[in-house]
Amino acid sequence: MQYPEPISKLIEGFMRLPGIGPKTAARLAFYVLDMKEEDVFDFGKALVNAKRELTHCSICQHITDTDPCRICEDQTRDRSVICVVQDSKDVIAMEKMQEFRGQYHVLHGAISPVDGIGPEDIHIPDLIKRLQDETVQELIVATNPNIEGEATAMYISRLVKPTGIKVSRIAHGLPVGGDLEYADEVTLSKAIEGRQEL
Amino acid sequence: MQYPEPISKLIEGFMRLPGIGPKTAARLAFYVLDMKEEDVFDFGKALVNAKRELTHCSICQHITDTDPCRICEDQTRDRSVICVVQDSKDVIAMEKMQEFRGQYHVLHGAISPVDGIGPEDIHIPDLIKRLQDETVQELIVATNPNIEGEATAMYISRLVKPTGIKVSRIAHGLPVGGDLEYADEVTLSKAIEGRQEL
């Protein structure tokens, strides 16, 4: 005997999610069976609704339930600065900071020749199009500090600099609250390189 | 700005599951947005269906989509032996072994005075009722090898033994493939205690 069909379907569903293997999936599925019926229905509805109602903003490609998204629509935000990020989650992280008042552009990926991802596969052409109406004066490239993110930043910088728009890259260095002792060499050398006068 | 509402609802849904905190929930939610629409719908349906279609078997309390469950209905199985387990997952584990041909009784818990769980809160009264028609000759108590499981086993044994039904407990000892060096003292002492002649 295996699991009854409804439960094995649920286990399969959980197993499609990242980082969830057969054991965790079974544990979660059995947990769901003990949950309140109402909560399970809400969760099921939330899944379907999230997929159905969310799209990418036609301007900045950020995930949104309105188009254009609330950030692109917000008239109080500075339209002269665009922060380029790899992922919608990065926008959320930036917004939590509550300091950046410009706009965003979400690439949904980074250039990675190894994986066959070129500039046309992420939203770089859309970004270039956004720069044509001359309102944008600065591009802050906040792609991830790894090989793909750096390559993407370099690519964008080379493409955009000739147009006269300022292109900057977020600083690399020691995380606040971190410990110098435990920092890796590359981070440390970046921290020294980017030192600022006090 | 926070997450758009459909996604924050989905994150909340994931956070209700055990072992999933806000960061993992957000990661899973964003993953869902990138999944195929069809897969997401199937998953949502599986959630609701599992909750709606599964009940506990009225005989053995195992999770099932038919009542009585397939094991209780199976005429080829030995009705003289009942294996008592704490959880439906334990039935699945036993069935994977493909050796035990008796029936089961799922307690859905174990006696735990600390948590206020007594014999009436788990399915012990149902078990006693099952023993009354004299078909059952042996009870194999396969509750977990921890304090609650042992207490439950002792309780059941004391209750059932006077009726003349044989009560046995699954063996404790070194797991197959394990290493004596890494075994804890209690397991090792149980392994010595339960030694068998070769």
Boltz contact constraints between the chains, C-beta under 6 A:
constraints:
  - contact:
      token1: [A, 1]
      token2: [B, 95]
      max_distance: 6.0
  - contact:
      token1: [A, 4]
      token2: [B, 64]
      max_distance: 6.0
  - contact:
      token1: [A, 4]
      token2: [B, 65]
      max_distance: 6.0
  - contact:
      token1: [A, 6]
      token2: [B, 49]
      max_distance: 6.0
  - contact:
      token1: [A, 6]
      token2: [B, 50]
      max_distance: 6.0
  - contact:
      token1: [A, 6]
      token2: [B, 53]
      max_distance: 6.0
  - contact:
      token1: [A, 6]
      token2: [B, 54]
      max_distance: 6.0
  - contact:
      token1: [A, 6]
      token2: [B, 65]
      max_distance: 6.0
  - contact:
      token1: [A, 7]
      token2: [B, 50]
      max_distance: 6.0
  - contact:
      token1: [A, 9]
      token2: [B, 46]
      max_distance: 6.0
  - contact:
      token1: [A, 10]
      token2: [B, 46]
      max_distance: 6.0
  - contact:
      token1: [A, 10]
      token2: [B, 50]
      max_distance: 6.0
  - contact:
      token1: [A, 13]
      token2: [B, 43]
      max_distance: 6.0
  - contact:
      token1: [A, 13]
      token2: [B, 46]
      max_distance: 6.0
  - contact:
      token1: [A, 17]
      token2: [B, 28]
      max_distance: 6.0
  - contact:
      token1: [A, 18]
      token2: [B, 31]
      max_distance: 6.0
  - contact:
      token1: [A, 28]
      token2: [B, 17]
      max_distance: 6.0
  - contact:
      token1: [A, 30]
      token2: [B, 89]
      max_distance: 6.0
  - contact:
      token1: [A, 31]
      token2: [B, 18]
      max_distance: 6.0
  - contact:
      token1: [A, 33]
      token2: [B, 54]
      max_distance: 6.0
  - contact:
      token1: [A, 37]
      token2: [B, 51]
      max_distance: 6.0
  - contact:
      token1: [A, 40]
      token2: [B, 47]
      max_distance: 6.0
  - contact:
      token1: [A, 40]
      token2: [B, 51]
      max_distance: 6.0
  - contact:
      token1: [A, 41]
      token2: [B, 48]
      max_distance: 6.0
  - contact:
      token1: [A, 43]
      token2: [B, 13]
      max_distance: 6.0
  - contact:
      token1: [A, 44]
      token2: [B, 44]
      max_distance: 6.0
  - contact:
      token1: [A, 44]
      token2: [B, 47]
      max_distance: 6.0
  - contact:
      token1: [A, 44]
      token2: [B, 48]
      max_distance: 6.0
  - contact:
      token1: [A, 46]
      token2: [B, 9]
      max_distance: 6.0
  - contact:
      token1: [A, 46]
      token2: [B, 10]
      max_distance: 6.0
  - contact:
      token1: [A, 46]
      token2: [B, 13]
      max_distance: 6.0
  - contact:
      token1: [A, 47]
      token2: [B, 40]
      max_distance: 6.0
  - contact:
      token1: [A, 47]
      token2: [B, 44]
      max_distance: 6.0
  - contact:
      token1: [A, 48]
      token2: [B, 41]
      max_distance: 6.0
  - contact:
      token1: [A, 48]
      token2: [B, 44]
      max_distance: 6.0
  - contact:
      token1: [A, 49]
      token2: [B, 6]
      max_distance: 6.0
  - contact:
      token1: [A, 50]
      token2: [B, 6]
      max_distance: 6.0
  - contact:
      token1: [A, 50]
      token2: [B, 7]
      max_distance: 6.0
  - contact:
      token1: [A, 50]
      token2: [B, 10]
      max_distance: 6.0
  - contact:
      token1: [A, 51]
      token2: [B, 37]
      max_distance: 6.0
  - contact:
      token1: [A, 51]
      token2: [B, 40]
      max_distance: 6.0
  - contact:
      token1: [A, 53]
      token2: [B, 6]
      max_distance: 6.0
  - contact:
      token1: [A, 54]
      token2: [B, 6]
      max_distance: 6.0
  - contact:
      token1: [A, 54]
      token2: [B, 33]
      max_distance: 6.0
  - contact:
      token1: [A, 64]
      token2: [B, 4]
      max_distance: 6.0
  - contact:
      token1: [A, 65]
      token2: [B, 4]
      max_distance: 6.0
  - contact:
      token1: [A, 65]
      token2: [B, 6]
      max_distance: 6.0
  - contact:
      token1: [A, 89]
      token2: [B, 30]
      max_distance: 6.0
  - contact:
      token1: [A, 95]
      token2: [B, 1]
      max_distance: 6.0
